Amino acid sequence: MHTRTSTDSWIEDEVDLQRYTRAFRRHWKLLVTGMLVGSIAGLTFALRRPVLYEAVTTMLVDQTNSPAAISTSRALLENYTLASETINETSLNRSPYNVTPQGFVDDLLQIEEVRGTNLVKVKVRLQDPGRAAQVSKLLARKAVELNRRIATAGSNGVREQLKVHLDEASARLKETEQQLLAYQSEAQVEVLKTDTDALLNQREDLLKLIIEIEGEKARLAAAEQEIQKQEPVLAVRRSVGSEEALRRAARPTTAGLADPELLDLSNPVANPVY
């Protein structure tokens, strides 16, 4: 029993190639005839097929407000409505073209995104190069206009929504202002009531104060009457020997003995009661 190895398989492949070579040598005329027939058929088909020219229009897409702007642009360019308007305006719907919107989008139109950039290429293939360029530019222009209309409509919608919110906020503001005025009026009434209560309480205190003042006045009048009954100074006689001045005054002078009646023996003292 012989086990096949990778070397045997490689040798077997070489042998098979030689067998193919021998077969080719035996039937080379038939193979060459087939190749010639195929080449002639392909060349005939290529010559009979019309030549198509490709026109390219490059669009710059702004992705500042919308990261999906390129996908949106592709959807707009492949819109059947725009395709119908474009082929009608460029007479592609007539003979000899007879292009339909679906056929235009599927067969004649190609949208290519330039990787890593904001560029989109609009490619249109037609037999007439001038018309292909016209169709490509017209389709790109219509897509831009449609995108602008959509953006304007969206802005108007947002503006209307903001206006609704603004009106609601204004209404709430007016209502809040009215509530504030009502609260201030009510608070002012409460302040007046508080002030009135304070005045009434002060009036009660004032009556007490008036009564106390009148009592003090009565006590003052009684004190004045008592003072009028008292003498301011009390006369107290002093002894002659108690004061040195009186003793000197009592000494006899050259004219004779002193007169005791001429001596002032009084000692006035302030009345403490007064």
Secondary structure, 3 states (H helix, E strand, C coil): CCCCCHHHHHHHHHHHHHHHHHHHHHCHHHHHHHHHHHHHHHHHHHHHCCCCEEEEEEEECCCCCCCCHHHHHHHHHCCHHHHHHHHHHCCCCCCCCCCCHHHHHHHHEEEEECCCCCEEEEEEEECCHHHHHHHHHHHHHHHHHHHHHHHHHHHHHHHHHHHHHHHHHHHHHHHHHHHHHHHHHHHHHHHHHHHHHHHHHHHHHHHHHHHHHHHHHHHHHHHHHHHHHCCCEEEEECCHHHCHHHHHHHCCECCECCCHHHCCCEEEEECCCC
